[in-house]
Amino acid sequence: MREVIHNRIAMLRAERKVSRRDLADALGVHYQTIGYLERGEFSPSLHLALRVAEYFDVPVEVVFSIHPFPRLGA
């Protein structure tokens, strides 16, 4: 069974008008890694998850969860 880490990276990027490439450059990863993370095809290391949260200046729980996030407006 594959464990999925749910995330709000795409929402945070859109909200703050940050491209995948800009985020990847800031984190020191390949831009495709951001796409893999957003689609749930890759689970981040703890270090990377903390760096993503720090980049957006939010707690890591705002960005990542082991449970699906509720839909906005629901």
mmCIF file of the N, C-alpha and C atoms, coordinates in Angstrom:
data_MODEL
# 
_entry.id   MODEL 
# 
loop_
_atom_site.group_PDB 
_atom_site.id 
_atom_site.type_symbol 
_atom_site.label_atom_id 
_atom_site.label_alt_id 
_atom_site.label_comp_id 
_atom_site.label_asym_id 
_atom_site.label_entity_id 
_atom_site.label_seq_id 
_atom_site.pdbx_PDB_ins_code 
_atom_site.Cartn_x 
_atom_site.Cartn_y 
_atom_site.Cartn_z 
_atom_site.occupancy 
_atom_site.B_iso_or_equiv 
_atom_site.pdbx_formal_charge 
_atom_site.auth_seq_id 
_atom_site.auth_comp_id 
_atom_site.auth_asym_id 
_atom_site.auth_atom_id 
_atom_site.pdbx_PDB_model_num 
ATOM 1   N N  . MET A 1 1  ? 0.842   -1.181 0.000   1.00 0.00 ? 1  MET A N  1 
ATOM 2   C CA . MET A 1 1  ? 0.000   0.000  0.000   1.00 0.00 ? 1  MET A CA 1 
ATOM 3   C C  . MET A 1 1  ? 0.892   1.251  0.000   1.00 0.00 ? 1  MET A C  1 
ATOM 4   N N  . ARG A 1 2  ? 0.637   2.140  -0.899  1.00 0.00 ? 2  ARG A N  1 
ATOM 5   C CA . ARG A 1 2  ? 1.407   3.384  -1.040  1.00 0.00 ? 2  ARG A CA 1 
ATOM 6   C C  . ARG A 1 2  ? 0.766   4.467  -0.194  1.00 0.00 ? 2  ARG A C  1 
ATOM 7   N N  . GLU A 1 3  ? 1.550   5.054  0.678   1.00 0.00 ? 3  GLU A N  1 
ATOM 8   C CA . GLU A 1 3  ? 1.040   6.135  1.507   1.00 0.00 ? 3  GLU A CA 1 
ATOM 9   C C  . GLU A 1 3  ? 1.167   7.451  0.763   1.00 0.00 ? 3  GLU A C  1 
ATOM 10  N N  . VAL A 1 4  ? 0.078   8.210  0.750   1.00 0.00 ? 4  VAL A N  1 
ATOM 11  C CA . VAL A 1 4  ? 0.051   9.481  0.039   1.00 0.00 ? 4  VAL A CA 1 
ATOM 12  C C  . VAL A 1 4  ? 0.169   10.621 1.046   1.00 0.00 ? 4  VAL A C  1 
ATOM 13  N N  . ILE A 1 5  ? 1.010   11.575 0.719   1.00 0.00 ? 5  ILE A N  1 
ATOM 14  C CA . ILE A 1 5  ? 1.113   12.806 1.495   1.00 0.00 ? 5  ILE A CA 1 
ATOM 15  C C  . ILE A 1 5  ? 0.369   13.877 0.709   1.00 0.00 ? 5  ILE A C  1 
ATOM 16  N N  . HIS A 1 6  ? -0.706  14.374 1.263   1.00 0.00 ? 6  HIS A N  1 
ATOM 17  C CA . HIS A 1 6  ? -1.503  15.413 0.609   1.00 0.00 ? 6  HIS A CA 1 
ATOM 18  C C  . HIS A 1 6  ? -0.840  16.763 0.864   1.00 0.00 ? 6  HIS A C  1 
ATOM 19  N N  . ASN A 1 7  ? -1.015  17.677 -0.077  1.00 0.00 ? 7  ASN A N  1 
ATOM 20  C CA . ASN A 1 7  ? -0.370  18.982 0.099   1.00 0.00 ? 7  ASN A CA 1 
ATOM 21  C C  . ASN A 1 7  ? -1.197  20.093 -0.546  1.00 0.00 ? 7  ASN A C  1 
ATOM 22  N N  . ARG A 1 8  ? -0.832  21.298 -0.163  1.00 0.00 ? 8  ARG A N  1 
ATOM 23  C CA . ARG A 1 8  ? -1.469  22.507 -0.690  1.00 0.00 ? 8  ARG A CA 1 
ATOM 24  C C  . ARG A 1 8  ? -0.452  23.372 -1.432  1.00 0.00 ? 8  ARG A C  1 
ATOM 25  N N  . ILE A 1 9  ? 0.563   22.774 -1.980  1.00 0.00 ? 9  ILE A N  1 
ATOM 26  C CA . ILE A 1 9  ? 1.609   23.552 -2.646  1.00 0.00 ? 9  ILE A CA 1 
ATOM 27  C C  . ILE A 1 9  ? 1.038   24.343 -3.813  1.00 0.00 ? 9  ILE A C  1 
ATOM 28  N N  . ALA A 1 10 ? 0.247   23.703 -4.661  1.00 0.00 ? 10 ALA A N  1 
ATOM 29  C CA . ALA A 1 10 ? -0.301  24.397 -5.834  1.00 0.00 ? 10 ALA A CA 1 
ATOM 30  C C  . ALA A 1 10 ? -1.152  25.592 -5.410  1.00 0.00 ? 10 ALA A C  1 
ATOM 31  N N  . MET A 1 11 ? -1.961  25.415 -4.363  1.00 0.00 ? 11 MET A N  1 
ATOM 32  C CA . MET A 1 11 ? -2.805  26.506 -3.889  1.00 0.00 ? 11 MET A CA 1 
ATOM 33  C C  . MET A 1 11 ? -1.945  27.656 -3.361  1.00 0.00 ? 11 MET A C  1 
ATOM 34  N N  . LEU A 1 12 ? -0.933  27.334 -2.575  1.00 0.00 ? 12 LEU A N  1 
ATOM 35  C CA . LEU A 1 12 ? -0.055  28.369 -2.026  1.00 0.00 ? 12 LEU A CA 1 
ATOM 36  C C  . LEU A 1 12 ? 0.714   29.081 -3.138  1.00 0.00 ? 12 LEU A C  1 
ATOM 37  N N  . ARG A 1 13 ? 1.156   28.329 -4.125  1.00 0.00 ? 13 ARG A N  1 
ATOM 38  C CA . ARG A 1 13 ? 1.883   28.950 -5.254  1.00 0.00 ? 13 ARG A CA 1 
ATOM 39  C C  . ARG A 1 13 ? 0.975   29.912 -6.003  1.00 0.00 ? 13 ARG A C  1 
ATOM 40  N N  . ALA A 1 14 ? -0.248  29.459 -6.283  1.00 0.00 ? 14 ALA A N  1 
ATOM 41  C CA . ALA A 1 14 ? -1.200  30.297 -7.032  1.00 0.00 ? 14 ALA A CA 1 
ATOM 42  C C  . ALA A 1 14 ? -1.548  31.556 -6.249  1.00 0.00 ? 14 ALA A C  1 
ATOM 43  N N  . GLU A 1 15 ? -1.794  31.371 -4.971  1.00 0.00 ? 15 GLU A N  1 
ATOM 44  C CA . GLU A 1 15 ? -2.158  32.481 -4.091  1.00 0.00 ? 15 GLU A CA 1 
ATOM 45  C C  . GLU A 1 15 ? -1.061  33.558 -4.065  1.00 0.00 ? 15 GLU A C  1 
ATOM 46  N N  . ARG A 1 16 ? 0.185   33.089 -4.121  1.00 0.00 ? 16 ARG A N  1 
ATOM 47  C CA . ARG A 1 16 ? 1.318   34.022 -4.003  1.00 0.00 ? 16 ARG A CA 1 
ATOM 48  C C  . ARG A 1 16 ? 2.023   34.296 -5.329  1.00 0.00 ? 16 ARG A C  1 
ATOM 49  N N  . LYS A 1 17 ? 1.425   33.763 -6.416  1.00 0.00 ? 17 LYS A N  1 
ATOM 50  C CA . LYS A 1 17 ? 1.941   33.987 -7.771  1.00 0.00 ? 17 LYS A CA 1 
ATOM 51  C C  . LYS A 1 17 ? 3.408   33.567 -7.909  1.00 0.00 ? 17 LYS A C  1 
ATOM 52  N N  . VAL A 1 18 ? 3.677   32.328 -7.458  1.00 0.00 ? 18 VAL A N  1 
ATOM 53  C CA . VAL A 1 18 ? 5.016   31.751 -7.521  1.00 0.00 ? 18 VAL A CA 1 
ATOM 54  C C  . VAL A 1 18 ? 4.973   30.601 -8.526  1.00 0.00 ? 18 VAL A C  1 
ATOM 55  N N  . SER A 1 19 ? 5.880   30.599 -9.490  1.00 0.00 ? 19 SER A N  1 
ATOM 56  C CA . SER A 1 19 ? 5.919   29.516 -10.468 1.00 0.00 ? 19 SER A CA 1 
ATOM 57  C C  . SER A 1 19 ? 6.592   28.284 -9.864  1.00 0.00 ? 19 SER A C  1 
ATOM 58  N N  . ARG A 1 20 ? 6.369   27.144 -10.485 1.00 0.00 ? 20 ARG A N  1 
ATOM 59  C CA . ARG A 1 20 ? 7.067   25.929 -10.052 1.00 0.00 ? 20 ARG A CA 1 
ATOM 60  C C  . ARG A 1 20 ? 8.572   26.128 -10.107 1.00 0.00 ? 20 ARG A C  1 
ATOM 61  N N  . ARG A 1 21 ? 9.029   26.740 -11.170 1.00 0.00 ? 21 ARG A N  1 
ATOM 62  C CA . ARG A 1 21 ? 10.468  26.951 -11.333 1.00 0.00 ? 21 ARG A CA 1 
ATOM 63  C C  . ARG A 1 21 ? 11.023  27.869 -10.251 1.00 0.00 ? 21 ARG A C  1 
ATOM 64  N N  . ASP A 1 22 ? 10.307  28.938 -9.930  1.00 0.00 ? 22 ASP A N  1 
ATOM 65  C CA . ASP A 1 22 ? 10.771  29.856 -8.877  1.00 0.00 ? 22 ASP A CA 1 
ATOM 66  C C  . ASP A 1 22 ? 10.841  29.148 -7.526  1.00 0.00 ? 22 ASP A C  1 
ATOM 67  N N  . LEU A 1 23 ? 9.823   28.351 -7.214  1.00 0.00 ? 23 LEU A N  1 
ATOM 68  C CA . LEU A 1 23 ? 9.832   27.611 -5.956  1.00 0.00 ? 23 LEU A CA 1 
ATOM 69  C C  . LEU A 1 23 ? 10.975  26.605 -5.943  1.00 0.00 ? 23 LEU A C  1 
ATOM 70  N N  . ALA A 1 24 ? 11.133  25.890 -7.034  1.00 0.00 ? 24 ALA A N  1 
ATOM 71  C CA . ALA A 1 24 ? 12.202  24.897 -7.123  1.00 0.00 ? 24 ALA A CA 1 
ATOM 72  C C  . ALA A 1 24 ? 13.567  25.553 -6.951  1.00 0.00 ? 24 ALA A C  1 
ATOM 73  N N  . ASP A 1 25 ? 13.781  26.676 -7.611  1.00 0.00 ? 25 ASP A N  1 
ATOM 74  C CA . ASP A 1 25 ? 15.058  27.385 -7.485  1.00 0.00 ? 25 ASP A CA 1 
ATOM 75  C C  . ASP A 1 25 ? 15.311  27.805 -6.042  1.00 0.00 ? 25 ASP A C  1 
ATOM 76  N N  . ALA A 1 26 ? 14.280  28.293 -5.369  1.00 0.00 ? 26 ALA A N  1 
ATOM 77  C CA . ALA A 1 26 ? 14.426  28.729 -3.977  1.00 0.00 ? 26 ALA A CA 1 
ATOM 78  C C  . ALA A 1 26 ? 14.747  27.558 -3.045  1.00 0.00 ? 26 ALA A C  1 
ATOM 79  N N  . LEU A 1 27 ? 14.240  26.367 -3.401  1.00 0.00 ? 27 LEU A N  1 
ATOM 80  C CA . LEU A 1 27 ? 14.446  25.188 -2.558  1.00 0.00 ? 27 LEU A CA 1 
ATOM 81  C C  . LEU A 1 27 ? 15.654  24.362 -2.974  1.00 0.00 ? 27 LEU A C  1 
ATOM 82  N N  . GLY A 1 28 ? 16.215  24.670 -4.145  1.00 0.00 ? 28 GLY A N  1 
ATOM 83  C CA . GLY A 1 28 ? 17.366  23.910 -4.625  1.00 0.00 ? 28 GLY A CA 1 
ATOM 84  C C  . GLY A 1 28 ? 17.011  22.536 -5.151  1.00 0.00 ? 28 GLY A C  1 
ATOM 85  N N  . VAL A 1 29 ? 15.811  22.417 -5.746  1.00 0.00 ? 29 VAL A N  1 
ATOM 86  C CA . VAL A 1 29 ? 15.385  21.150 -6.351  1.00 0.00 ? 29 VAL A CA 1 
ATOM 87  C C  . VAL A 1 29 ? 15.015  21.396 -7.816  1.00 0.00 ? 29 VAL A C  1 
ATOM 88  N N  . HIS A 1 30 ? 14.848  20.334 -8.569  1.00 0.00 ? 30 HIS A N  1 
ATOM 89  C CA . HIS A 1 30 ? 14.443  20.439 -9.969  1.00 0.00 ? 30 HIS A CA 1 
ATOM 90  C C  . HIS A 1 30 ? 12.971  20.851 -10.010 1.00 0.00 ? 30 HIS A C  1 
ATOM 91  N N  . TYR A 1 31 ? 12.596  21.670 -10.991 1.00 0.00 ? 31 TYR A N  1 
ATOM 92  C CA . TYR A 1 31 ? 11.200  22.146 -11.054 1.00 0.00 ? 31 TYR A CA 1 
ATOM 93  C C  . TYR A 1 31 ? 10.214  20.999 -11.194 1.00 0.00 ? 31 TYR A C  1 
ATOM 94  N N  . GLN A 1 32 ? 10.626  19.887 -11.805 1.00 0.00 ? 32 GLN A N  1 
ATOM 95  C CA . GLN A 1 32 ? 9.707   18.754 -11.940 1.00 0.00 ? 32 GLN A CA 1 
ATOM 96  C C  . GLN A 1 32 ? 9.388   18.127 -10.587 1.00 0.00 ? 32 GLN A C  1 
ATOM 97  N N  . THR A 1 33 ? 10.296  18.257 -9.644  1.00 0.00 ? 33 THR A N  1 
ATOM 98  C CA . THR A 1 33 ? 10.049  17.746 -8.294  1.00 0.00 ? 33 THR A CA 1 
ATOM 99  C C  . THR A 1 33 ? 8.835   18.432 -7.688  1.00 0.00 ? 33 THR A C  1 
ATOM 100 N N  . ILE A 1 34 ? 8.684   19.720 -7.944  1.00 0.00 ? 34 ILE A N  1 
ATOM 101 C CA . ILE A 1 34 ? 7.522   20.451 -7.426  1.00 0.00 ? 34 ILE A CA 1 
ATOM 102 C C  . ILE A 1 34 ? 6.238   19.882 -8.023  1.00 0.00 ? 34 ILE A C  1 
ATOM 103 N N  . GLY A 1 35 ? 6.249   19.595 -9.315  1.00 0.00 ? 35 GLY A N  1 
ATOM 104 C CA . GLY A 1 35 ? 5.088   18.978 -9.958  1.00 0.00 ? 35 GLY A CA 1 
ATOM 105 C C  . GLY A 1 35 ? 4.771   17.614 -9.372  1.00 0.00 ? 35 GLY A C  1 
ATOM 106 N N  . TYR A 1 36 ? 5.806   16.794 -9.150  1.00 0.00 ? 36 TYR A N  1 
ATOM 107 C CA . TYR A 1 36 ? 5.605   15.469 -8.550  1.00 0.00 ? 36 TYR A CA 1 
ATOM 108 C C  . TYR A 1 36 ? 4.999   15.601 -7.152  1.00 0.00 ? 36 TYR A C  1 
ATOM 109 N N  . LEU A 1 37 ? 5.488   16.569 -6.378  1.00 0.00 ? 37 LEU A N  1 
ATOM 110 C CA . LEU A 1 37 ? 4.936   16.804 -5.042  1.00 0.00 ? 37 LEU A CA 1 
ATOM 111 C C  . LEU A 1 37 ? 3.476   17.213 -5.124  1.00 0.00 ? 37 LEU A C  1 
ATOM 112 N N  . GLU A 1 38 ? 3.173   18.179 -5.986  1.00 0.00 ? 38 GLU A N  1 
ATOM 113 C CA . GLU A 1 38 ? 1.804   18.684 -6.103  1.00 0.00 ? 38 GLU A CA 1 
ATOM 114 C C  . GLU A 1 38 ? 0.822   17.590 -6.496  1.00 0.00 ? 38 GLU A C  1 
ATOM 115 N N  . ARG A 1 39 ? 1.244   16.680 -7.363  1.00 0.00 ? 39 ARG A N  1 
ATOM 116 C CA . ARG A 1 39 ? 0.356   15.608 -7.826  1.00 0.00 ? 39 ARG A CA 1 
ATOM 117 C C  . ARG A 1 39 ? 0.338   14.404 -6.884  1.00 0.00 ? 39 ARG A C  1 
ATOM 118 N N  . GLY A 1 40 ? 1.133   14.440 -5.820  1.00 0.00 ? 40 GLY A N  1 
ATOM 119 C CA . GLY A 1 40 ? 1.175   13.321 -4.890  1.00 0.00 ? 40 GLY A CA 1 
ATOM 120 C C  . GLY A 1 40 ? 1.947   12.131 -5.418  1.00 0.00 ? 40 GLY A C  1 
ATOM 121 N N  . GLU A 1 41 ? 2.782   12.342 -6.436  1.00 0.00 ? 41 GLU A N  1 
ATOM 122 C CA . GLU A 1 41 ? 3.569   11.259 -7.010  1.00 0.00 ? 41 GLU A CA 1 
ATOM 123 C C  . GLU A 1 41 ? 4.894   11.070 -6.272  1.00 0.00 ? 41 GLU A C  1 
ATOM 124 N N  . PHE A 1 42 ? 5.204   11.980 -5.364  1.00 0.00 ? 42 PHE A N  1 
ATOM 125 C CA . PHE A 1 42 ? 6.460   11.948 -4.627  1.00 0.00 ? 42 PHE A CA 1 
ATOM 126 C C  . PHE A 1 42 ? 6.186   12.495 -3.238  1.00 0.00 ? 42 PHE A C  1 
ATOM 127 N N  . SER A 1 43 ? 6.641   11.773 -2.215  1.00 0.00 ? 43 SER A N  1 
ATOM 128 C CA . SER A 1 43 ? 6.502   12.259 -0.846  1.00 0.00 ? 43 SER A CA 1 
ATOM 129 C C  . SER A 1 43 ? 7.802   12.944 -0.449  1.00 0.00 ? 43 SER A C  1 
ATOM 130 N N  . PRO A 1 44 ? 7.707   14.132 0.103   1.00 0.00 ? 44 PRO A N  1 
ATOM 131 C CA . PRO A 1 44 ? 8.916   14.870 0.441   1.00 0.00 ? 44 PRO A CA 1 
ATOM 132 C C  . PRO A 1 44 ? 9.610   14.292 1.670   1.00 0.00 ? 44 PRO A C  1 
ATOM 133 N N  . SER A 1 45 ? 10.907  14.478 1.726   1.00 0.00 ? 45 SER A N  1 
ATOM 134 C CA . SER A 1 45 ? 11.625  14.176 2.966   1.00 0.00 ? 45 SER A CA 1 
ATOM 135 C C  . SER A 1 45 ? 11.157  15.188 4.002   1.00 0.00 ? 45 SER A C  1 
ATOM 136 N N  . LEU A 1 46 ? 11.412  14.905 5.249   1.00 0.00 ? 46 LEU A N  1 
ATOM 137 C CA . LEU A 1 46 ? 11.057  15.848 6.300   1.00 0.00 ? 46 LEU A CA 1 
ATOM 138 C C  . LEU A 1 46 ? 11.768  17.177 6.072   1.00 0.00 ? 46 LEU A C  1 
ATOM 139 N N  . HIS A 1 47 ? 13.020  17.109 5.680   1.00 0.00 ? 47 HIS A N  1 
ATOM 140 C CA . HIS A 1 47 ? 13.803  18.320 5.428   1.00 0.00 ? 47 HIS A CA 1 
ATOM 141 C C  . HIS A 1 47 ? 13.163  19.167 4.335   1.00 0.00 ? 47 HIS A C  1 
ATOM 142 N N  . LEU A 1 48 ? 12.777  18.534 3.231   1.00 0.00 ? 48 LEU A N  1 
ATOM 143 C CA . LEU A 1 48 ? 12.159  19.275 2.132   1.00 0.00 ? 48 LEU A CA 1 
ATOM 144 C C  . LEU A 1 48 ? 10.796  19.830 2.546   1.00 0.00 ? 48 LEU A C  1 
ATOM 145 N N  . ALA A 1 49 ? 10.014  19.047 3.276   1.00 0.00 ? 49 ALA A N  1 
ATOM 146 C CA . ALA A 1 49 ? 8.701   19.522 3.732   1.00 0.00 ? 49 ALA A CA 1 
ATOM 147 C C  . ALA A 1 49 ? 8.856   20.765 4.617   1.00 0.00 ? 49 ALA A C  1 
ATOM 148 N N  . LEU A 1 50 ? 9.828   20.736 5.500   1.00 0.00 ? 50 LEU A N  1 
ATOM 149 C CA . LEU A 1 50 ? 10.057  21.892 6.369   1.00 0.00 ? 50 LEU A CA 1 
ATOM 150 C C  . LEU A 1 50 ? 10.536  23.102 5.577   1.00 0.00 ? 50 LEU A C  1 
ATOM 151 N N  . ARG A 1 51 ? 11.350  22.866 4.562   1.00 0.00 ? 51 ARG A N  1 
ATOM 152 C CA . ARG A 1 51 ? 11.824  23.977 3.731   1.00 0.00 ? 51 ARG A CA 1 
ATOM 153 C C  . ARG A 1 51 ? 10.683  24.599 2.928   1.00 0.00 ? 51 ARG A C  1 
ATOM 154 N N  . VAL A 1 52 ? 9.765   23.765 2.420   1.00 0.00 ? 52 VAL A N  1 
ATOM 155 C CA . VAL A 1 52 ? 8.600   24.281 1.690   1.00 0.00 ? 52 VAL A CA 1 
ATOM 156 C C  . VAL A 1 52 ? 7.757   25.147 2.623   1.00 0.00 ? 52 VAL A C  1 
ATOM 157 N N  . ALA A 1 53 ? 7.484   24.640 3.822   1.00 0.00 ? 53 ALA A N  1 
ATOM 158 C CA . ALA A 1 53 ? 6.694   25.396 4.790   1.00 0.00 ? 53 ALA A CA 1 
ATOM 159 C C  . ALA A 1 53 ? 7.385   26.706 5.151   1.00 0.00 ? 53 ALA A C  1 
ATOM 160 N N  . GLU A 1 54 ? 8.690   26.655 5.338   1.00 0.00 ? 54 GLU A N  1 
ATOM 161 C CA . GLU A 1 54 ? 9.445   27.868 5.667   1.00 0.00 ? 54 GLU A CA 1 
ATOM 162 C C  . GLU A 1 54 ? 9.382   28.876 4.515   1.00 0.00 ? 54 GLU A C  1 
ATOM 163 N N  . TYR A 1 55 ? 9.474   28.387 3.283   1.00 0.00 ? 55 TYR A N  1 
ATOM 164 C CA . TYR A 1 55 ? 9.403   29.273 2.121   1.00 0.00 ? 55 TYR A CA 1 
ATOM 165 C C  . TYR A 1 55 ? 8.093   30.059 2.134   1.00 0.00 ? 55 TYR A C  1 
ATOM 166 N N  . PHE A 1 56 ? 6.993   29.375 2.425   1.00 0.00 ? 56 PHE A N  1 
ATOM 167 C CA . PHE A 1 56 ? 5.679   30.026 2.432   1.00 0.00 ? 56 PHE A CA 1 
ATOM 168 C C  . PHE A 1 56 ? 5.358   30.677 3.783   1.00 0.00 ? 56 PHE A C  1 
ATOM 169 N N  . ASP A 1 57 ? 6.265   30.526 4.747   1.00 0.00 ? 57 ASP A N  1 
ATOM 170 C CA . ASP A 1 57 ? 6.123   31.122 6.073   1.00 0.00 ? 57 ASP A CA 1 
ATOM 171 C C  . ASP A 1 57 ? 4.838   30.676 6.756   1.00 0.00 ? 57 ASP A C  1 
ATOM 172 N N  . VAL A 1 58 ? 4.601   29.358 6.729   1.00 0.00 ? 58 VAL A N  1 
ATOM 173 C CA . VAL A 1 58 ? 3.443   28.751 7.376   1.00 0.00 ? 58 VAL A CA 1 
ATOM 174 C C  . VAL A 1 58 ? 3.902   27.481 8.100   1.00 0.00 ? 58 VAL A C  1 
ATOM 175 N N  . PRO A 1 59 ? 3.132   27.008 9.071   1.00 0.00 ? 59 PRO A N  1 
ATOM 176 C CA . PRO A 1 59 ? 3.469   25.733 9.711   1.00 0.00 ? 59 PRO A CA 1 
ATOM 177 C C  . PRO A 1 59 ? 3.402   24.591 8.692   1.00 0.00 ? 59 PRO A C  1 
ATOM 178 N N  . VAL A 1 60 ? 4.208   23.582 8.889   1.00 0.00 ? 60 VAL A N  1 
ATOM 179 C CA . VAL A 1 60 ? 4.255   22.468 7.938   1.00 0.00 ? 60 VAL A CA 1 
ATOM 180 C C  . VAL A 1 60 ? 2.881   21.807 7.778   1.00 0.00 ? 60 VAL A C  1 
ATOM 181 N N  . GLU A 1 61 ? 2.064   21.830 8.837   1.00 0.00 ? 61 GLU A N  1 
ATOM 182 C CA . GLU A 1 61 ? 0.731   21.215 8.778   1.00 0.00 ? 61 GLU A CA 1 
ATOM 183 C C  . GLU A 1 61 ? -0.215  21.959 7.844   1.00 0.00 ? 61 GLU A C  1 
ATOM 184 N N  . VAL A 1 62 ? 0.101   23.204 7.529   1.00 0.00 ? 62 VAL A N  1 
ATOM 185 C CA . VAL A 1 62 ? -0.710  23.970 6.580   1.00 0.00 ? 62 VAL A CA 1 
ATOM 186 C C  . VAL A 1 62 ? -0.453  23.483 5.162   1.00 0.00 ? 62 VAL A C  1 
ATOM 187 N N  . VAL A 1 63 ? 0.755   22.977 4.915   1.00 0.00 ? 63 VAL A N  1 
ATOM 188 C CA . VAL A 1 63 ? 1.148   22.555 3.567   1.00 0.00 ? 63 VAL A CA 1 
ATOM 189 C C  . VAL A 1 63 ? 0.936   21.060 3.350   1.00 0.00 ? 63 VAL A C  1 
ATOM 190 N N  . PHE A 1 64 ? 1.257   20.240 4.339   1.00 0.00 ? 64 PHE A N  1 
ATOM 191 C CA . PHE A 1 64 ? 1.243   18.781 4.177   1.00 0.00 ? 64 PHE A CA 1 
ATOM 192 C C  . PHE A 1 64 ? 0.354   18.100 5.203   1.00 0.00 ? 64 PHE A C  1 
ATOM 193 N N  . SER A 1 65 ? -0.269  16.977 4.777   1.00 0.00 ? 65 SER A N  1 
ATOM 194 C CA . SER A 1 65 ? -1.118  16.201 5.669   1.00 0.00 ? 65 SER A CA 1 
ATOM 195 C C  . SER A 1 65 ? -1.167  14.749 5.200   1.00 0.00 ? 65 SER A C  1 
ATOM 196 N N  . ILE A 1 66 ? -1.414  13.851 6.147   1.00 0.00 ? 66 ILE A N  1 
ATOM 197 C CA . ILE A 1 66 ? -1.611  12.447 5.760   1.00 0.00 ? 66 ILE A CA 1 
ATOM 198 C C  . ILE A 1 66 ? -3.074  12.201 5.391   1.00 0.00 ? 66 ILE A C  1 
ATOM 199 N N  . HIS A 1 67 ? -3.923  13.198 5.639   1.00 0.00 ? 67 HIS A N  1 
ATOM 200 C CA . HIS A 1 67 ? -5.347  13.124 5.292   1.00 0.00 ? 67 HIS A CA 1 
ATOM 201 C C  . HIS A 1 67 ? -5.653  14.168 4.228   1.00 0.00 ? 67 HIS A C  1 
ATOM 202 N N  . PRO A 1 68 ? -6.609  13.887 3.342   1.00 0.00 ? 68 PRO A N  1 
ATOM 203 C CA . PRO A 1 68 ? -6.979  14.896 2.346   1.00 0.00 ? 68 PRO A CA 1 
ATOM 204 C C  . PRO A 1 68 ? -7.452  16.185 3.020   1.00 0.00 ? 68 PRO A C  1 
ATOM 205 N N  . PHE A 1 69 ? -7.094  17.301 2.437   1.00 0.00 ? 69 PHE A N  1 
ATOM 206 C CA . PHE A 1 69 ? -7.551  18.587 2.939   1.00 0.00 ? 69 PHE A CA 1 
ATOM 207 C C  . PHE A 1 69 ? -9.000  18.772 2.538   1.00 0.00 ? 69 PHE A C  1 
ATOM 208 N N  . PRO A 1 70 ? -9.812  19.420 3.404   1.00 0.00 ? 70 PRO A N  1 
ATOM 209 C CA . PRO A 1 70 ? -11.200 19.701 3.003   1.00 0.00 ? 70 PRO A CA 1 
ATOM 210 C C  . PRO A 1 70 ? -11.207 20.701 1.842   1.00 0.00 ? 70 PRO A C  1 
ATOM 211 N N  . ARG A 1 71 ? -12.196 20.566 1.001   1.00 0.00 ? 71 ARG A N  1 
ATOM 212 C CA . ARG A 1 71 ? -12.320 21.489 -0.127  1.00 0.00 ? 71 ARG A CA 1 
ATOM 213 C C  . ARG A 1 71 ? -12.601 22.879 0.402   1.00 0.00 ? 71 ARG A C  1 
ATOM 214 N N  . LEU A 1 72 ? -12.019 23.866 -0.246  1.00 0.00 ? 72 LEU A N  1 
ATOM 215 C CA . LEU A 1 72 ? -12.261 25.253 0.140   1.00 0.00 ? 72 LEU A CA 1 
ATOM 216 C C  . LEU A 1 72 ? -13.705 25.608 -0.175  1.00 0.00 ? 72 LEU A C  1 
ATOM 217 N N  . GLY A 1 73 ? -14.330 26.326 0.712   1.00 0.00 ? 73 GLY A N  1 
ATOM 218 C CA . GLY A 1 73 ? -15.714 26.738 0.501   1.00 0.00 ? 73 GLY A CA 1 
ATOM 219 C C  . GLY A 1 73 ? -16.721 25.678 0.888   1.00 0.00 ? 73 GLY A C  1 
ATOM 220 N N  . ALA A 1 74 ? -16.224 24.536 1.395   1.00 0.00 ? 74 ALA A N  1 
ATOM 221 C CA . ALA A 1 74 ? -17.159 23.459 1.792   1.00 0.00 ? 74 ALA A CA 1 
ATOM 222 C C  . ALA A 1 74 ? -17.615 23.634 3.217   1.00 0.00 ? 74 ALA A C  1 
# 
